[in-house]
Amino acid sequence: MRIHRSRTAALASVVGFVLALTGCGGGGSGGTGGEPKVPTAGTGTPAASGAPAASGTASATPTAAGPSGTGDPAGATIPTPTGPDGKGKATGGADATTEDAYAYTHPCSARNLTVKVTSPEGFPATVRVVTVTNNGSSTCGLDFHPAVGFSAKGSALGIQATPPEGLGGAPAHPVRPGATTYAAVDLNPSGGGGPVADEINILADPSHMPNADGVSLPLATTGTVAKPRVGLYHFTARDSFDTL
């Protein structure tokens, strides 16, 4: 497995946000060592996409105002770019807003995001790709990866996708205005038996967003779910897939 985002181990417990995700309808406030984050509202509406394999799309609308992703917090120290190595940098230029430190202090607001799920060509049949587009006017930050659960006929399956191991440090992935980031999800990496999901439940940023900001999107192509995995947010679907 090749992970593109380097982190220290200081805050490795952030992964706890998704380890107990059970899909829509569950409760929990989320947080390190606390109850799981579970999407409970913001049902997605499928939309026709230019890609024939698109499964659904949604614009999440939060129930409570959160950080807007604009302006610098008082006293914040923003590092200068470290070079075009692609680590922690968004596409479209190198400046302070492309750094993880900026993204961490400017979390995305769900009202500025559009979330979709596709079944892209060139990937295994069990893989879906979550895409998150920043419709806001400034760069904002997302967690390492989305929280992902599954449902069948409107009922949560109680199965959550697990992320790569060994994550640590401040959870921040920068997304420039108008840019899209990707997170690959493998429904059934081992090809084992399990329930068939017809819906995927996504919370784009479990570190900063309430459960009500979660969206539920139909899977145009249903699939058996067994020990699913979710990759890290990345600037291409292929790079995210490589982190599974």
Secondary structure by P-SEA (a helix, b strand, c coil): ccccccccccccccccccccccccccccccccccbbbbbccbbbbbbbccccccccccccccccccccccccccbbbbbccccccccccccccccccccaaaaaacccccccbbbbbbbcccccccbbbbbbbbccccccccccccccccccccccccbbbbccccccccbbbbbcccbbbbbbbbccccbbbbbbbcbbbbcccccccccccbbbbbccbbbbbcbbbbbcccccaaaaaaac
